[in-house]
Amino acid sequence: MAESHLSPQRSAQGSVAEGFAFPVTVALTGASGAQYGLRLIEALVAANHEVWVMISKAAHLVIATETDVKLPAQPERLTDALSSRSGARPGQIRCFAREDWMAPVASGSGAPSAMVVCPCSTGSLSAIACGASNNLIERAADVALKERRTLVLVPRETPFSAIHLEHMLSLTRMGAVILPAAPGFYHQPASIDDLIDFIVARILNQLGIEHRLMPRWGESPASDGREGI
Ligand SMILES: Cc1cc2nc3c(=O)[nH]c(=O)nc-3n(C[C@H](O)[C@H](O)[C@H](O)COP(=O)(O)O)c2cc1C
């Protein structure tokens, strides 16, 4: 993978809002596994990061299908809803609309952020691999690639076609991290939450963000990881 230009130390200086650690952009697209993205937002808030959120139209449908979470589409109301469910401080979460080309993520001259597309549909995967930039999620990922910033994609589909696999290979070669929503079972998960946290912990590891969701390999288990992110 290409070296990230967004080390936590440098990013902290580039943070837009005072008092928060570096911004992380989280885009939820319409693959199954909305819970991974929602839990990631909670974990980033708990870790005191500024969180910039984009949710595609299809992702709203998946969230309504897979969860009991009710989220409005309008960005200001979405910001309020996500802030309230994650306990975010004022200004910690900012949500952007599908075509908000003035958002900081829309240009390389905007404040740098790491970006995670979680979950990542095969449609968005394809658009990002091809540089389509037809909406703000695709454009933000394009910016992350061209600026050599951290970009983590969490695809979920099964089985994968040659098209999906070729896009994943080309994105890996461009410096993105492909982190499939494929939780392991060696930590003996007792619940779906444990499976979700397995993936969210891996994403936080990629971002260089400390957490206690799961012990790292070779460490002894914490008493209750979900209590202390
Ligand atoms: C309930 C539901 C589950 C879906 N699951 C997946 C999936 O796991 N993977 C995938 O790539 N697409 C899945 N799709 C299809 C995508 O949502 C669809 O291709 C959409 O155009 C993606 O748009 P987006 O990338 O802009 O969010 C699902 C759709 C729905 C409604």
The ligand as an SDF file (V2000), in Angstrom:
LIG
                    3D

 31 33  0  0  0  0  0  0  0  0999 V2000
  -31.3510   -4.5540    1.4500 C   0  0  0  0  0  0  0  0  0  0  0  0
  -30.2980   -4.4140    0.3820 C   0  0  0  0  0  0  0  0  0  0  0  0
  -29.1110   -5.1160    0.4980 C   0  0  0  0  0  0  0  0  0  0  0  0
  -28.1040   -4.9740   -0.4640 C   0  0  0  0  0  0  0  0  0  0  0  0
  -26.9350   -5.6620   -0.2790 N   0  0  0  0  0  0  0  0  0  0  0  0
  -25.8970   -5.4430   -1.1110 C   0  0  0  0  0  0  0  0  0  0  0  0
  -24.6380   -6.0340   -0.8350 C   0  0  0  0  0  0  0  0  0  0  0  0
  -24.4380   -6.7400    0.1480 O   0  0  0  0  0  0  0  0  0  0  0  0
  -23.6010   -5.7170   -1.6490 N   0  0  0  0  0  0  0  0  0  0  0  0
  -23.7470   -4.8760   -2.7270 C   0  0  0  0  0  0  0  0  0  0  0  0
  -22.7540   -4.6130   -3.3950 O   0  0  0  0  0  0  0  0  0  0  0  0
  -24.9570   -4.3250   -3.0320 N   0  0  0  0  0  0  0  0  0  0  0  0
  -26.0290   -4.5820   -2.2530 C   0  0  0  0  0  0  0  0  0  0  0  0
  -27.2490   -4.0110   -2.5140 N   0  0  0  0  0  0  0  0  0  0  0  0
  -27.4250   -3.2680   -3.7840 C   0  0  0  0  0  0  0  0  0  0  0  0
  -26.9310   -1.8270   -3.7180 C   0  0  0  0  0  0  0  0  0  0  0  0
  -27.6120   -1.1190   -2.7110 O   0  0  0  0  0  0  0  0  0  0  0  0
  -27.1500   -1.1500   -5.0750 C   0  0  0  0  0  0  0  0  0  0  0  0
  -26.2730   -1.7140   -6.0400 O   0  0  0  0  0  0  0  0  0  0  0  0
  -26.9880    0.3470   -5.0540 C   0  0  0  0  0  0  0  0  0  0  0  0
  -27.0990    0.8670   -6.3730 O   0  0  0  0  0  0  0  0  0  0  0  0
  -25.6570    0.7950   -4.4790 C   0  0  0  0  0  0  0  0  0  0  0  0
  -25.6160    2.2040   -4.5380 O   0  0  0  0  0  0  0  0  0  0  0  0
  -24.5500    3.0490   -3.6970 P   0  0  0  0  0  0  0  0  0  0  0  0
  -23.2300    2.4500   -3.9460 O   0  0  0  0  0  0  0  0  0  0  0  0
  -24.6840    4.4290   -4.2600 O   0  0  0  0  0  0  0  0  0  0  0  0
  -24.9740    3.0120   -2.2750 O   0  0  0  0  0  0  0  0  0  0  0  0
  -28.2930   -4.1280   -1.5810 C   0  0  0  0  0  0  0  0  0  0  0  0
  -29.4920   -3.4200   -1.6850 C   0  0  0  0  0  0  0  0  0  0  0  0
  -30.4720   -3.5480   -0.7160 C   0  0  0  0  0  0  0  0  0  0  0  0
  -31.7490   -2.7700   -0.8590 C   0  0  0  0  0  0  0  0  0  0  0  0
  1  2  1  0
  2  3  1  0
  2 30  2  0
  3  4  2  0
  4  5  1  0
  4 28  1  0
  5  6  2  0
  6  7  1  0
  6 13  1  0
  7  8  2  0
  7  9  1  0
  9 10  1  0
 10 11  2  0
 10 12  1  0
 12 13  2  0
 13 14  1  0
 14 15  1  0
 14 28  1  0
 15 16  1  0
 16 17  1  0
 16 18  1  0
 18 19  1  0
 18 20  1  0
 20 21  1  0
 20 22  1  0
 22 23  1  0
 23 24  1  0
 24 25  2  0
 24 26  1  0
 24 27  1  0
 28 29  2  0
 29 30  1  0
 30 31  1  0
M  END
$$$$
